[in-house]
Amino acid sequence: MAATYEKRAHRPLERPVLVVALEGWIDAGMAASGAASTLLSELDTETVASFDADELLDHRARRPVLHLVAGVSEGLSWPSIELLAAQDLDGRDLLILAGPEPDHSWRAFSHAVVGLATELGSEIVVGLGAYPATVPHTRPIRLSITAGTEELASGWPFLRGSLDVPAGAQAVVERFAADRGLDSLTLWAQIPHYASGGPYPAGSMALLESLELVSGLRLPRGVLVEEAAETDERLDAAIARNEEHLTMLRALEADADDTPSEGEIPSGDELAAELERFLRDQGGA
């Protein structure tokens, strides 16, 4: 069964980079959703295609919002999944797949996304994600990569690992895009495990910087710089009040300083344990 979507009239696009940042899966510190929100708020967008949300989403899990004014129902806002076109700061075309991760029909949805990307001239698909890790907030964000080919995975200065983890719909898009001959990869920001439950703007900035590196795009940062500084200040103040937390931070810093910034992800068992704990906390496992 094919996923149903409606195409919209739009301006011509030239080799747009497809950026995938669906809501609802592994997104520690809301880093991927923060990066996507920054792009959507800072760039002018137009809808290229809209997917049938009734077909793809469970509305009992993702309920529409009812707008009430003095007891009068004035309308509903429904969750939507859209493919949007935009231009970066240099006028280069990109596509942004925005909205909640589908609850159903992942194969059909992913085939449709890759088909649209191919039809529109995309040659590269880049997903964004983030996971909790035993890293300190006082060091630069490290990123890992998953990709459709070994050549692509090893061609960038990011961590690579060998482990089995639950997959999201973005992983299906990545795999199907590779099968169609597109360069496909996902960038994953490592978020300090003690800061992964709330927004972590530094993770969003790291994802945008790395997206620029792999795609050649030039992208806005919005208010992320200021928000990242404020978040670090709050973490510094909170940790400074607790000697045990200070000891933990110093140990994390020492470990980070001794760990290579690229190559194999260290301690796969530890990473898997952090992911499982994060998913339990989010109600996903």
N, C-alpha and C positions, 0 to 999 in steps of 0.2 A: 504494500500500500504506500502510495506517495504522500508526503506531507503537503498539506494544502497551504498555499500562500497566494497573496495578491501582489502583482507587480505594480509599481507606480511609475508614471512618467518622470524622467529625471534628465539632468544635463549629461552630456557624454563624459565618460571616465577613461582615464589613461592609466593602465597597469596599476590599479589601486591595491594597496596593501590591505589585507583583511585582518582586522584586530578582533579577537574573540574574548569577551569577558562576561560570561553569563553569571547571573546571581544565583547563589544558593548552594555551592559546593565548597570545596576546600579553599577558603579565602581568609586565612588568619589575619587579624588586624584590619580586616576589610581593605586590604591593600589593593587587590585587583579592582574591586568595585569603586574604590576611591580614585584609582587611575582612570577608569572608564568614566566616572562622573565628571572628572576634570576635563576630559576630552569633550564630553557632551555639552558641558556648560561653557567652555571656552571657544569651541569651534562652531561655525554655522553648519547645520546638518539638514539633509533632506531625506525623506524616506524613499528607499529603493524597492523594498518588499516588506509586506506584513504577513506574519504567519498566523494561522488559525489557532488562537489561544484555546478555544473550546475543545479542539482536537488534541492539543499538546499538554494542557495544564489541568491539574485537579483543583477545581475552584474551592473545594473544602479545605485544601491546604494553603491555597493562595487566593484568598477571598477578595472580591471587588470591594471598593470603599463606597459606602452609601453616604451621600452628602445631605445632611438634614439642616434646615434653617427654621427655627421656631416650630419644630415638629413637622415641617413640610419636607417631603422627599423631593429634592431638586435634581437628582441624577446619580449616576454610578460611574466610578472610574475603574476600568477593567485592566488587569495586568496584560501586558502585550510583549511580544517578541518581534523585533524589527531589525531589518538590515538598513543601516543609514550610511549615506555618503557624506563626506566632508573633505576639506583640504587642510593640509598642515600649514605651518607658518610660512613656508616657501611656496605654497600653491600646489603641492603634490597631492594627488588623490589618495584617499583611504576609505575603507569601508569599516563600519563598526557594527558588530552583531551584539545587540543590547536587549536586555530583558531577563526574566527568570529562566533557569535551566528547565527544560521540558520534563514533565513527569512521565510522559508516554512517548512511544514511537521514536526512540533515539536513532535507530538506523535510518528510517525514512527522513527524519529531520536533518541528519548529518549529510545524507546524500543530496538533499535539496540545497543545503547551505553551500556545499562544495560545487554543486552544479551551477548555482547562481554566481559564485565567485569566479568560476571558470568562464562562464558566459560573459561576465563583465571585465574579463581580462586580467584577473588577479594571478600573480605568479608566486606569491608567498602568503602564508597564513600564520599569524602569530597569536597564540593564546596567552592569557595572563592569569596567574594564580599565586597563592602564598600559603605557606605552611608553618606551623610553630616549630622552633628549633631551640636547642640549648645554646643560645648566642646572646651576647650582651648588647644593650642599646647604645653603648658608648663606642661601638666600632661600626665601620661602614657595613651596610646591608650586603650580604652575599646572596647570589642567585644560583639556582641550579637550572638545568635544561632537560626537557624531553623533546625528542624529535623523531621524524619519520624515517630517517636514515642515520647510519653511523657517521657518515661523512659530515652531515649537518650538525649532529650532536657534538662532534669533536672539533668543529671549526670555530667555536666561540669560547671565550675564557670563563666558562661557567662550570660549576660542579656537575658531575654525572654520577648516577647511582645504579645499582642493580638490586631491585627488590620488587616484591609484589604488593601493591596497594590498591584499595578500591578506586575505580575510575569514575570520572564524571563525563557528562556529555561532550565536553570540550576534547577529551581524549579520543572520542569517537570521530569528531570532526578532524582532529589532527591525523588520525590513522587513515581515514577515507581520503583526505586531501593528498597525503603521500601516495596513496594507491592511484590517484589521478595524475601523478607527476608534478604536483605542486611542492615547493619547499614548505614544510610544515613543522612548526616547533612551538613549544610552550615555555615561557619564562616563569620561574617560581622564586618568589622572594622568601628568604628565611626571616621569620619574624620572632623576636625574643618571646619565649614561651610565656613569660610572666606579663607580657603586654599584648598577647594575641586575642584577648577577648573583646577589646574595644578598638576604635579606629587607631591606626598607626600610620600617619601620613608619610613617614620616612620610607615605609615600604612601597607606598604608591609612587613616590618620587623615583625610587630605585627601579621600579618596573618601567616607568616612562623613559628613564635614561637608557635602560637596556633595550627597550623597544626601538629607540632612536638608533642605537648601535647596530641592531640586526636588520633594520628596515631602511635606514637612510632618511627617515622622516625627521622633521624638526617640530617638536610638540610643546604646547604651553604647560606651565606648572600651576597656574591659578594661584590659590592661597596655600598650596601645600608646603612651601618653604616656611612660612610663618607658623602654620599649624604643627609642622614637624618640630620646630624649635620649642614651641610651647609644650608639646607632649614630652620632649626630652627633659625640659625643666621640671615638669611635674614628677616624672620618674626619678630624676636625681633627688628631688626633695623627699619623696616617699622612701626611697632606699636609704638615704642618709639618716633617717630617724630610727633605723633598725640595724643593729650590729650584725645580726645573722644574715640579713639581706645584703649588707655591704660585703661580707665574706663571700657570699654566693657570687656577687658581681665580680669581685677580684678573681675568683676562680674561673669564671666564664671568660674574663678578659685574657687571662693567661693562656687558656685553651685556644681562644680565637687567634692570639698572636702566634701560636705554635702550629696552627692548621693552615695548609696551603689554600690559596684563594681559588684554585681551580683543580680539576682532576676528579678523583673519586669522592663521592659523599662519604664522610667517615661515619662509622657506627650505624649501619643500616637498621639494626635491631632497635637502637635508641630512637632513630627517626620514626620507625614504625610505631613504637610505643607512644611517642609524642602525638602522632597523627591519630591514633586510636583514642587517646585521652581527649584531644581536641574535638573529635567527632562526637564522642560521648557527651561532652559539655554542650555541644551545639544541638544535641538531639538527633545526630545523623548516624549513630551506630548503637 
